[in-house]
Amino acid sequence: MLETLLRNRRLGRQMASGHLRIIQQEFAPYLRCRGHAPSTVLAYCRAVVCFVRWWVRTRGCRGPLRFEDRSGFLRQRRDGRLRLAPDRQRVCRAAVGRLFDFLRRRHRWKPPSPREPQRRATERVLADYGFYLRSVCGLAESSRGRLQREARGFLAWRWARRRRNGRQLGPADLRRYMAYRVHGLSAGSIRTLGACLRNFVRFLESRRRVTPGLAASVPVYAPWPKRPLAPALGERALHRFLSSWNRATAQGRRDYAMALCLAEMGLRAGEVAGLDLADLDWRAMTLRLPQTKQRRDRLLPLPPSVAKALVSYIQRGRPATPSRAVFVHHHVPKGRPLHTYDVSRVMRQALARGGIGEGSAHLLRHTLATRWHRQGVDLKAIADWLGHRDLDTTAEYALVDVSSLRQVALPWPQALR
């Protein structure tokens, strides 16, 4: 299968050290043992061969592989300066990541460890920051993880600059970091980055490690334009969406059950991915959502259609796995719980397959709130079901039926003369 990739004699002379032999004899069997499909193995090996050729051309086989080589390869391919990688960027990123993981497991590559003083200081600050986010800010685990990742990146950047100049953190440093990080980011990502950095600087202010008021120096980018009301699916489009899966297969039953959890119960993609078998009470026909986005437990009644789909998947589709998650992977890594991204990806593919167009899993949540609002359900009841504390948030979900308003609108009275 891989011989067609290795017929280049010039490439063979360049790789006299045997890297391609490792790919053919060890890396490809490693991928097959992990359960990857033959087409995936071929795509990964092709991308890894391109990465090795790029590494030979830029480094000349001098010195061991570095983690920066992976970043440089992906950056040049993204910018269009590299013609050696015919696959998509996502495939190249996953393939090179699998290569580094393979080399690490075979003890042929060791991840670079930061300097011990830097590691101790960084971990100490991040541990204190995590306690601050949990106890003071009351944020969920997913939100804390995002903030801590951005804080870790800022500390690594700051540590590298502090060795050149020992000045205390100031407004100019915050502006330089933002200018360093914004390349390639969208407007929404830039605003999120600024919010994360601002939150971390506020934490440093509360610990008296920086000058008070420094958080105001983080650049604030222009707000997003006011978005129109979120769209919602009609009855025909919703029926076409729910009919797009083949429920004769195990994966089809899984995806259909996830779609009903989103469309009939209004759950978020993260809540669907985090469902546990212990959260389902079959006798009381209820579903418990522990510590959701607002850090409150929610107990929702389980609709019969959703319960039937869940039972069908758990009994006749869910693979045997020690995981207690309801929805798990059916391919590599088989048996592992699904991530929020996986749920969103499945829903986007189903929307495109049903001819609905672009959309996300959140579109089904909007659809449920809109349908209930048009049926006369009170806005407060919709907010309680969706887990909103503020009615203004629910009002964005509940669209106004303009056609119904036109029917009940009274004619304008004529002015009396």
N, C-alpha and C positions, 0 to 999 in steps of 0.2 A: 504493500500500500504506500510505503514511503520512498520506494526506490526512485520514483519519478522526481522527487524533490532533491535527490542526492546525486544526480547524473552530471552536475557541473564539475568538470575536472579542475578548473581554476579554483572553485570553492573548496574542493578537496585538498588542493595543495596549500591553500591558505589555512585550512583547519587541520594541520598536521598534528595538533595537540589532542585531537580526538573528541572534540565537542559534539560534532555531528554523529559520531558513533554512539555517544551517550544518548543523544536524542532518539536514535533509531532502536538501540538495543535496550535501553532502560526507561527513558521518559515515556515513550509510547506504550509499553506494557504497564507502566505505572498508571497512566490515564485509563487504560482498559480495565485494570483491576479496581479502579474507583467507580466503574460503572458507566463511563461516558460512552456515548454512541460512536460508532466508527466514523461517521461524518464529523463529529465534534473532535475526535482524536486527530483526524487529518487536518482540520482547520487550525487546531492548536499547534500541531507540529509545524505546519507551514508558517504560522506567525512566529514561532520560536526560531525557526531557521532564518527568517528575515531579521529577527532581533540579533542573532549570533553574527550574521553577516554585517549588520550595522556596527556591532561591537568590535569586530575585527577591523573594519575600515576606520573607525574612530580611535580605538585604543591600541590596535595592532597586537592583541593578545598579551599585552604587558600588564601584569598585575592581576589580582582576582576581580571577580565581578563585584560591583558596588551597587547599592540600592539607587544611587543617583543615575546609574546607567538606564535603569527602567524608566525613570522620569524623563530623562533626555530623549530616549527612543520614542516614547508616547507623545512628547511635546513636539518633536520634529514631524512626526506623522500627522498630528492634528493640524499643524501649521502648513501642511502640504509640501514640506521640504524633503520628504522621504518617499521614494518610489519603490521601496523594497517590500512593502507590506500591502498586499492586495485586499486583505480582509478588513472588516469594519473595526472601528476604534474599540468598541466594546469587546470584540473577540481578541484583539491584540492585547488589551489590558488584562483580560482574564487569562490568556495563554502565558504571558510573561509572569503573572502572579503565580500560576501553577508551577512554572519552571523554578522560581525562587523557593516555593514551598517544597518542591521535590528535592532540590539541592540541600535545603536545610534539613530535611528528614534523612537524607543520606550522609549528613555531616560533611558536605563538600562546600558549604557556604554558611557563614556565621553572621547573623545580623549585627550591624555595628551597635555597640553599646555606648551610650553617652557617658561623658565623664562623671565620675562618682559624685563630686560635689554638686554638679548641675542636676543630676538625677535626684539626689536627696532633697535639694532645695525645691525643685519643681514638684515632686510628689508631695512634699509637705504643704506647699501652697495649694495644690489642687485638692488635697484631702480637706483642708480647711474651707476651700471654696465650695466643695460638694456639700459639706455640712451647712454652710450658709445658704445655699440654694434650697436644701431640703427643709431646714428648720425655720429659716427667716422668710424666704420667698415662697415656700410651699409648692415648689414645682414638681412635676411628674418626672419619672426616671428618664424618659426620652428627651424631655427638654433639658434636664441636667446634663445628659450626655453630650448634647450639641454644644451647650455653653462651655463645658469643660474641654471639649476638643478644640474649640477656638481659643480658649485660654492657654492650652498647652502649646498651640502653634505660636501664639504671641510671646510666651515665655521663652521658647526656643529661639525665636528671632531676636528678642531682647537680650538673651544671654550671649548670642554671637556678637551683637553690637557693643555690649557692655565691656567685652574684653578689649575692644579698641578704645573706647572712651568710658570712663567710670562715672559719667554724669548721672544724676538722678533723673528718673522718668519725668518727661515734660511734655507740653503740648506738641512740640515739633516731632517728638518720637511717635506720638499717636498718628499724626498726619503722614509721616513717612511709612508707617506700617500699613495704613489704609491704602496709600498709593502703591505699596509693594504687593498688596493682596488683591486689588480690584481687577487686575488684568484677566480678561476672559470670563468675568462674572456678569450675570444679568443684573438688571436694576433691582429686582427683588432680592437676589443674593447679596448685593452690596448693602441694601438696607438691613438685611438680617445680620450681616457681618458687623455693621456699625452698632446694632442693638446688642449683640453679644459682647463686643469690646466695651461698650458703655457700661454694661452690667458688671463686667469684671473690674473695671476701674472703680465703680461705686463700691464694690467689695473691698478693694484695696484702700479706699478712703475710709470705710468703716473700721478697718484694722489699723488705720493711721500709718500706712506704709507709703502714701503719696500725699501730695499737697491737696487739701480740701478744694473741691470745685473743679478738679481736673477732668472729671467725666464730661463736663460741658465742652471740652476741647475736641472731643471726637467729632469728626465731620458728620453733618446731617445731610443726607442727600434728598433730593426733591421727592415728594411723595408720589405714589402711583396715581395715575389719573383715576377719577372716580369710575369704578366699574359699573356696568349696567346690572340689572337684576339677573341672578343666575338662571340659566335655562332649566327647563324640566321636560321630561319625556311625556309624550301623550300616551293614551291607552294602547294604541296600535304599536307605537314604537317600543313601549315596555313589553308588550306581548312578543314582539319580534325579537327583542333582546333576550327574554327568558327562554325562548324556543331555539336559541342558537347553539345549544350544547347537545352533544350526543350522550344521553344519560344511560346508554347501554354499556359504557366504559366506566372504569373506576374513577379516572380523572374527571370525566364529564359529570359524574354524580357529585364529586367534590366541588367543582366549580359552580354547579347549579345550586348547591346548598349555600355556598358563599354568596352567590347573587341574591338568593332569597333573604339572607340575613341583612344584606344591604338595602334591598328594595322593599321588603315587607316590615322590617324592624328599624330601618334608619340607622344602623350601626356605622361607625367609622371603619375605615380599612384596618387601622391599627387594632381596633377592638375585635374585629373578625379574626385577625391573625393571632391575637392573644387569648382566644377562647380556650378554656380548659375543660376536660371532661367532667371535672368536679363542679363546674359552674352550671351544669344542666341538671335540673330537678324534674325528672320525668313524672313523678307522682303529682306534684303541684303544677306541672307544666309552666315552669318559670325559668328564666335565664338570669343569672347574676353576673354583673359586670363589676369586678372589684377594682377600685382605684383607677377610674378612668381619667380623662383629661382634666377634670376639675377636682381630682383626688377624693371623689365620693363614690361609695358603692351604690349601684343602681340595680333594682330588681324589676325585671320586665316580664310580662306574660308572654308565653311562647305560642305564637299562632300555629294552628294545626298544619298549615302547608309547610312552614319552616320545620316543625317537628318531624313531619313525615320525610322531608328531604334529608334531615340530619340522621335519622334512623337508617334510611336507605344507604347513606354513605358510610356510616360507622359499621354497619353489619356486613355490607357487601362491596365496600370499596376501599376503606382505610387500611393501609398496609400494617403488618405487625411491627410494632416499634415500642421501645420502652418509654417514649415521650408521652406525656399526658395531654399534649395539645390536640385539639379537635382536628385541625387542618394541617397536614404534613406534606412533605415533598413525596412525589411518586417516582422521581428520577434522582439523579445525583444532586445533592446528598440525600439518599432515600431515607425516609423516616424522620428527617429533621423538621422542626416546626417552620411554617411559612413566615416570611417577613412581611411587613407592611407593603414593601415594594412589590412583592410577588402577587399579593391580592390586587393591587392597583394595576399591575401589568396584565393580569388575566382579564380584568374588567375592560381595560382599554382595547384589548384584542377582540373581546366579544362585541363591544360597541361598533368597532370597525367592521367586524364580520356581519353584523346585522344591518349594515348600511346606514347607521345613525350618524357616523362621522366621529370627529374628535370628542373626547370626553374622558372623565375619570370616574373612580368609584364614588366620589362625593356627589356626582350627578344624581345617583340613585337616592341619596339622602335628601337632596333638594326636591326630587320628585315626590317622595313620600310626604314631606311637609306641605308641599303645594297641593297635593291631592286631598289631604286632610283638611287644609284650610278652605278649599273650595267646597268641601262637603259640610262645612259649618262647624268644625271642631274648634274649640276655644284656643286662642294663641298660647295661653298659659299651660294648657294641657299638652300642646305640642312641645313647648319648651321643657316641661318636666320629662316627657318621653325622650327627647333628644339629649337631655342632660345639660341644658343651657341655664345659666344663672340670670342672664340679662335678656329681657324680652326683645331688645333691639337686635340682638344676634339672631333670634328666631324670626324676626320680621324680614331679615334678608333672605331667609329660606322660603318663606311663604309668599309666593308670587300672587299678584292681584289678577284676577280673571277679568280682563278689560272687556271681553265680549259680553260677559254677564252684566257688567256695570252699564253697558250701553242699553241693555234691554230694560233695566229698571230705572234708567234716568228719565226724569220728567221733562217735558218740553218747557222751554223758557217762556214765561208768561209775557204776553204782549203788553207793551206800555199803554196805559190808559191815556186817552187824549181828552 
